[in-house]
Amino acid sequence: MKSGTSIGANVREAQNAESKADFIHKFKIAAKECEETIYWLELCKFKNNLPDCTHLLDQIMHIKNILNKIIITSKAKI
């Protein structure tokens, strides 16, 4: 829950970044939190008493792709 919600918090912070470098940095933090969330969701797949989280993994992979695209595009514009 913590890493998953941290993604949105860092994206929000990036919207008020003080510079382009700060903007990119905050999105990189969001991408790291995204990777952590993927890790935890992948672990959940191996627990028998937890609901299926395949749909959440699909969604977080889309979010990961969006974050990475934003970082790459922002770096190219520096």
Backbone as CSV, one residue per row, in Angstrom:
resi,resn,N_x,N_y,N_z,CA_x,CA_y,CA_z,C_x,C_y,C_z
1,MET,0.831,-1.188,0.000,0.000,0.000,0.000,0.875,1.251,0.000
2,LYS,1.927,1.238,0.817,2.769,2.421,0.936,3.470,2.757,-0.369
3,SER,4.107,1.771,-0.993,4.832,2.056,-2.233,3.871,2.418,-3.356
4,GLY,2.719,1.786,-3.379,1.731,2.083,-4.419,1.185,3.490,-4.339
5,THR,0.923,3.965,-3.137,0.399,5.322,-2.993,1.499,6.371,-3.119
6,SER,2.732,5.960,-2.875,3.862,6.882,-3.005,4.072,7.309,-4.456
7,ILE,3.696,6.450,-5.390,3.825,6.789,-6.812,3.049,8.074,-7.089
8,GLY,1.797,8.091,-6.697,0.951,9.260,-6.934,1.435,10.487,-6.186
9,ALA,1.922,10.289,-4.969,2.413,11.424,-4.186,3.619,12.072,-4.869
10,ASN,4.508,11.264,-5.412,5.676,11.816,-6.088,5.322,12.479,-7.417
11,VAL,4.354,11.938,-8.110,3.883,12.585,-9.342,3.268,13.938,-9.002
12,ARG,2.511,14.004,-7.919,1.926,15.278,-7.475,3.017,16.290,-7.156
13,GLU,4.055,15.829,-6.456,5.168,16.721,-6.126,5.855,17.215,-7.389
14,ALA,5.975,16.348,-8.368,6.626,16.731,-9.632,5.860,17.844,-10.336
15,GLN,4.569,17.876,-10.152,3.759,18.922,-10.790,4.108,20.309,-10.266
16,ASN,4.707,20.364,-9.090,5.120,21.643,-8.508,6.638,21.723,-8.377
17,ALA,7.336,21.052,-9.274,8.797,21.018,-9.222,9.374,22.414,-9.403
18,GLU,10.536,22.619,-8.795,11.204,23.919,-8.862,12.028,24.081,-10.133
19,SER,12.335,22.972,-10.794,13.118,23.021,-12.025,12.837,21.759,-12.834
20,LYS,13.341,21.734,-14.056,13.184,20.550,-14.897,13.910,19.359,-14.266
21,ALA,15.102,19.616,-13.698,15.861,18.547,-13.041,15.093,17.996,-11.840
22,ASP,14.450,18.872,-11.075,13.650,18.446,-9.924,12.450,17.629,-10.392
23,PHE,11.830,18.050,-11.483,10.704,17.339,-12.081,11.121,15.907,-12.439
24,ILE,12.238,15.773,-13.125,12.729,14.456,-13.531,13.068,13.617,-12.311
25,HIS,13.718,14.235,-11.336,14.090,13.520,-10.113,12.861,12.939,-9.402
26,LYS,11.815,13.717,-9.301,10.610,13.246,-8.619,9.942,12.112,-9.403
27,PHE,10.000,12.196,-10.728,9.445,11.104,-11.525,10.305,9.849,-11.404
28,LYS,11.607,10.014,-11.249,12.474,8.849,-11.034,12.149,8.175,-9.701
29,ILE,11.859,8.968,-8.689,11.452,8.398,-7.400,10.136,7.635,-7.570
30,ALA,9.202,8.217,-8.312,7.923,7.539,-8.568,8.164,6.218,-9.298
31,ALA,9.112,6.202,-10.241,9.426,4.974,-10.974,10.018,3.913,-10.041
32,LYS,10.848,4.341,-9.092,11.404,3.400,-8.120,10.303,2.809,-7.244
33,GLU,9.379,3.647,-6.832,8.258,3.170,-6.024,7.393,2.206,-6.841
34,CYS,7.291,2.471,-8.110,6.541,1.596,-9.010,7.188,0.211,-9.050
35,GLU,8.507,0.183,-9.161,9.232,-1.091,-9.162,9.021,-1.843,-7.851
36,GLU,9.024,-1.118,-6.744,8.791,-1.769,-5.449,7.383,-2.353,-5.382
37,THR,6.423,-1.620,-5.911,5.036,-2.097,-5.920,4.916,-3.362,-6.761
38,ILE,5.596,-3.385,-7.900,5.597,-4.584,-8.746,6.163,-5.769,-7.969
39,TYR,7.244,-5.535,-7.256,7.861,-6.589,-6.446,6.857,-7.173,-5.449
40,TRP,6.185,-6.296,-4.697,5.242,-6.778,-3.689,4.067,-7.512,-4.323
41,LEU,3.579,-7.005,-5.455,2.457,-7.681,-6.121,2.879,-9.044,-6.666
42,GLU,4.119,-9.134,-7.163,4.601,-10.430,-7.633,4.710,-11.424,-6.479
43,LEU,5.123,-10.952,-5.315,5.171,-11.835,-4.149,3.775,-12.311,-3.754
44,CYS,2.804,-11.447,-3.881,1.423,-11.802,-3.518,0.894,-12.950,-4.377
45,LYS,1.408,-13.080,-5.576,0.962,-14.168,-6.456,1.270,-15.537,-5.854
46,PHE,2.279,-15.609,-4.987,2.701,-16.882,-4.431,2.033,-17.218,-3.097
47,LYS,1.223,-16.320,-2.580,0.492,-16.572,-1.341,-0.890,-17.123,-1.697
48,ASN,-1.205,-18.262,-1.178,-2.477,-18.921,-1.504,-3.691,-18.235,-0.894
49,ASN,-3.501,-17.542,0.211,-4.656,-16.969,0.901,-4.950,-15.519,0.489
50,LEU,-4.280,-15.031,-0.552,-4.529,-13.669,-1.029,-5.296,-13.700,-2.343
51,PRO,-6.108,-12.672,-2.603,-6.839,-12.636,-3.872,-5.874,-12.510,-5.053
52,ASP,-6.341,-12.897,-6.226,-5.543,-12.799,-7.443,-5.257,-11.322,-7.742
53,CYS,-3.995,-10.994,-7.943,-3.619,-9.596,-8.182,-3.083,-9.384,-9.596
54,THR,-3.399,-10.302,-10.498,-2.929,-10.196,-11.878,-3.376,-8.889,-12.516
55,HIS,-4.624,-8.491,-12.273,-5.125,-7.244,-12.860,-4.367,-6.033,-12.321
56,LEU,-3.947,-6.091,-11.058,-3.168,-4.991,-10.494,-1.779,-4.938,-11.122
57,LEU,-1.195,-6.095,-11.367,0.101,-6.132,-12.039,0.008,-5.563,-13.456
58,ASP,-1.076,-5.878,-14.146,-1.284,-5.321,-15.490,-1.366,-3.793,-15.432
59,GLN,-2.109,-3.293,-14.474,-2.270,-1.839,-14.349,-0.966,-1.151,-13.973
60,ILE,-0.211,-1.729,-13.055,1.031,-1.099,-12.620,2.072,-1.122,-13.734
61,MET,2.014,-2.123,-14.614,2.932,-2.147,-15.746,2.623,-1.002,-16.716
62,HIS,1.353,-0.680,-16.883,0.975,0.473,-17.715,1.483,1.768,-17.079
63,ILE,1.331,1.873,-15.786,1.813,3.056,-15.066,3.333,3.160,-15.204
64,LYS,4.023,2.039,-15.072,5.482,2.021,-15.223,5.885,2.551,-16.602
65,ASN,5.206,2.084,-17.638,5.510,2.539,-18.999,5.287,4.036,-19.154
66,ILE,4.229,4.546,-18.568,3.932,5.981,-18.639,5.005,6.784,-17.917
67,LEU,5.361,6.355,-16.715,6.396,7.065,-15.947,7.713,7.091,-16.715
68,ASN,8.113,5.939,-17.255,9.368,5.877,-17.997,9.348,6.754,-19.241
69,LYS,8.219,6.802,-19.915,8.097,7.654,-21.105,8.222,9.130,-20.724
70,ILE,7.606,9.523,-19.631,7.694,10.905,-19.160,9.145,11.262,-18.822
71,ILE,9.845,10.343,-18.154,11.245,10.594,-17.794,12.098,10.731,-19.060
72,ILE,11.952,9.804,-19.987,12.744,9.847,-21.227,12.462,11.105,-22.021
73,THR,11.204,11.465,-22.168,10.828,12.656,-22.926,11.347,13.919,-22.237
74,SER,11.261,13.976,-20.930,11.720,15.140,-20.185,13.235,15.284,-20.281
75,LYS,13.951,14.189,-20.228,15.411,14.243,-20.364,15.822,14.744,-21.741
76,ALA,15.077,14.350,-22.755,15.405,14.740,-24.123,15.222,16.240,-24.352
77,LYS,14.396,16.867,-23.535,14.092,18.292,-23.705,14.996,19.200,-22.891
78,ILE,15.990,18.621,-22.220,16.892,19.453,-21.399,17.949,20.087,-22.280
